[in-house]
Amino acid sequence: MARKSNTVRIREALENAIVNGRFVPGTRLDPAMLAQEFECSRTPIREALQQLEASGLVRIHSKQGTFVSEWNVEELAERFEAMAEMEATCARLAARRITDTELAELEARHEACRQLAADERFDDYYAENSAFHACIYRATHNAFIAQEAMRLHAMLQPYRRIQLQVRNRVKRSFNEHEAVVAAIRDGDDAAAEQAMRGHVLIQGDRFHDLLAALRSDAAGR
């Protein structure tokens, strides 16, 4: 039981390190160094990495090692497309099913994002943005869909975080949230679905902006 608890603790710490940018896409994770950092044997490290692989955050190659997931242009586009459809579904269901308490929490998260966007507090906005989306997942009142949305969200979090570094993207992101919140508040499921799909889907100039940010991030490693 103790080993399982240790595995969960390590998995969550590594997940946070990936999401927060300590381990960027493509980084090799050395089990020996991680075991030293967490002051444990390699067994819970190996188990934690296997769980992260199942979530899509890392890739384990038998002869090369374990790496933070990094996708080519086509793979990245496919995952953002899937995420956009999943989140659009969540927004549509939330518009129909959200409770007054859940709506109050969503609006509170949205207002917190407002000030963070205005102050250009990138890291704090990113964390609050994730909490904003999680509110919508829960408001679907469909545990399976919420779980799948969280899985996809976690998988793409490093890239969504990098995307917010694009000039003026944080403020545009907040404005897109405005349309989503308004539609959910009004119970307009079609508008909520459309607004959320447009918010998450990365295409055209926005996709090229993301690729440019990724190249800049890689050059700075």
C-alpha positions in Angstrom: 0.0 0.0 0.0 2.9 2.4 0.9 4.5 1.7 -2.5 1.2 2.6 -4.4 0.9 5.8 -2.4 4.5 6.7 -3.3 3.8 5.9 -7.0 0.9 8.3 -7.0 2.9 11.0 -5.3 5.7 10.7 -7.9 3.3 10.6 -10.8 1.5 13.7 -9.7 4.9 15.5 -9.1 6.1 14.5 -12.6 2.8 15.5 -14.2 3.1 18.9 -12.6 6.7 19.3 -13.7 5.7 18.5 -17.3 2.7 20.8 -17.2 4.6 23.7 -15.6 7.4 23.5 -18.2 10.2 22.0 -16.1 10.3 19.1 -18.5 9.4 20.4 -21.9 8.2 18.2 -24.8 11.1 15.9 -26.0 12.9 15.9 -22.7 14.4 12.5 -21.7 13.4 11.4 -18.2 16.2 9.6 -16.5 14.8 7.0 -14.0 18.1 6.9 -12.0 18.1 10.7 -11.5 14.4 10.7 -10.7 14.9 8.0 -8.1 17.7 10.1 -6.5 15.5 13.2 -6.6 12.5 11.4 -5.0 14.8 9.4 -2.6 13.2 6.1 -3.6 13.9 2.9 -5.6 13.4 2.7 -9.3 10.2 0.6 -8.9 7.8 3.5 -8.0 9.5 5.6 -10.7 8.9 3.0 -13.3 5.3 2.6 -12.2 4.7 6.4 -12.3 6.2 6.6 -15.8 3.9 3.8 -17.0 0.9 5.7 -15.7 2.1 8.9 -17.4 2.5 6.9 -20.6 -1.1 5.7 -20.3 -2.3 9.3 -20.0 -0.3 10.3 -23.1 2.1 12.7 -21.3 5.2 10.5 -21.9 6.4 8.0 -24.4 8.5 4.9 -23.3 10.9 3.5 -25.9 12.4 0.2 -24.8 15.9 0.9 -26.1 16.0 4.7 -26.0 14.3 5.6 -22.7 11.4 7.7 -21.6 10.6 11.1 -23.1 8.0 13.8 -22.6 5.6 13.4 -25.5 6.5 15.4 -28.5 4.4 15.3 -31.7 5.0 16.2 -35.3 2.8 18.8 -37.0 0.2 16.3 -38.1 -0.1 14.6 -34.8 -0.4 17.9 -32.9 -3.1 19.1 -35.3 -5.0 15.8 -34.9 -4.9 16.1 -31.1 -6.1 19.7 -31.0 -8.9 18.8 -33.3 -10.0 15.9 -31.0 -9.7 18.2 -28.0 -11.8 20.9 -29.7 -14.6 18.4 -30.4 -14.4 17.0 -26.9 -14.5 20.4 -25.2 -17.3 21.5 -27.6 -19.4 18.6 -26.4 -18.6 19.5 -22.8 -19.7 23.1 -23.3 -22.9 21.9 -25.0 -23.8 19.6 -22.2 -22.8 22.1 -19.5 -25.2 24.7 -21.1 -28.0 22.2 -20.5 -27.1 20.8 -17.2 -25.0 23.2 -15.1 -26.4 24.0 -11.7 -26.5 27.4 -10.1 -23.6 26.5 -7.8 -21.5 25.3 -10.7 -22.3 28.4 -12.7 -21.3 30.6 -9.8 -17.9 28.8 -9.7 -17.5 29.1 -13.4 -18.1 32.8 -13.3 -15.8 33.2 -10.4 -13.0 31.4 -12.3 -13.7 33.6 -15.3 -13.5 36.8 -13.3 -10.1 35.6 -11.8 -8.9 35.1 -15.4 -10.0 38.6 -16.3 -7.6 40.3 -13.9 -4.8 37.9 -14.6 -5.2 38.5 -18.4 -5.2 42.3 -17.8 -2.0 42.0 -15.7 -0.4 39.6 -18.2 0.4 37.2 -15.4 1.0 34.3 -17.8 1.7 31.5 -15.4 -1.2 32.4 -13.0 -3.6 32.7 -16.0 -2.6 29.3 -17.3 -3.4 27.7 -13.9 -6.7 29.5 -13.6 -7.5 28.7 -17.3 -7.2 25.0 -16.6 -9.5 25.3 -13.6 -12.0 27.2 -15.7 -12.1 24.3 -18.2 -12.4 21.7 -15.4 -15.5 23.5 -14.2 -17.1 23.0 -17.6 -16.1 19.3 -17.6 -17.8 18.7 -14.3 -20.9 20.6 -15.3 -21.6 18.0 -18.0 -22.7 15.6 -15.2 -21.2 12.8 -17.3 -18.3 11.3 -15.4 -16.9 9.4 -18.4 -16.9 12.4 -20.7 -15.4 14.6 -17.9 -12.6 12.0 -17.4 -11.8 11.8 -21.1 -11.7 15.5 -21.4 -9.3 15.8 -18.4 -7.1 13.1 -20.0 -6.9 15.0 -23.3 -6.5 18.3 -21.5 -3.5 16.8 -19.5 -2.0 15.4 -22.7 -2.0 18.8 -24.4 -1.3 21.0 -21.4 2.4 21.6 -22.3 1.4 22.8 -25.7 -1.6 24.8 -24.5 0.8 26.5 -22.0 3.3 27.3 -24.8 0.5 28.6 -27.0 -0.4 31.2 -24.4 3.1 32.7 -24.8 2.1 34.0 -28.3 1.7 37.8 -28.3 -1.7 38.9 -27.1 -3.0 35.3 -26.9 -3.9 35.5 -23.2 -6.2 38.4 -23.8 -7.8 36.8 -26.8 -8.2 33.6 -24.8 -10.1 35.5 -22.1 -12.4 37.1 -24.7 -13.2 33.7 -26.1 -14.0 32.5 -22.6 -16.5 35.4 -22.4 -18.5 34.0 -25.3 -18.5 30.5 -23.8 -19.6 31.7 -20.3 -22.4 33.9 -21.8 -23.7 30.9 -23.9 -23.7 28.6 -20.9 -25.3 31.2 -18.7 -28.1 31.6 -21.3 -28.5 27.9 -21.7 -27.7 28.2 -25.4 -26.1 24.8 -26.0 -25.5 25.4 -29.7 -23.7 28.7 -29.1 -21.7 27.2 -26.2 -20.6 24.3 -28.4 -19.6 26.6 -31.3 -17.7 29.1 -29.0 -15.8 26.4 -27.3 -14.8 24.7 -30.5 -13.5 27.9 -31.9 -11.6 28.6 -28.6 -9.7 25.3 -28.6 -9.3 24.4 -32.3 -5.8 25.5 -33.5 -5.8 26.1 -37.2 -4.6 28.7 -39.8 -2.5 31.5 -38.4 -3.0 30.3 -34.8 -1.4 27.0 -35.6 1.5 28.7 -37.3 1.9 30.9 -34.2 2.0 27.8 -32.0 4.7 26.2 -34.2 6.7 29.4 -34.0 6.4 29.5 -30.2 7.5 25.8 -30.1 10.5 26.5 -32.2 11.4 29.5 -30.0 10.9 27.3 -26.9 13.2 24.6 -28.3 15.9 27.1 -29.2 15.9 28.4 -25.7 16.5 24.9 -24.1 
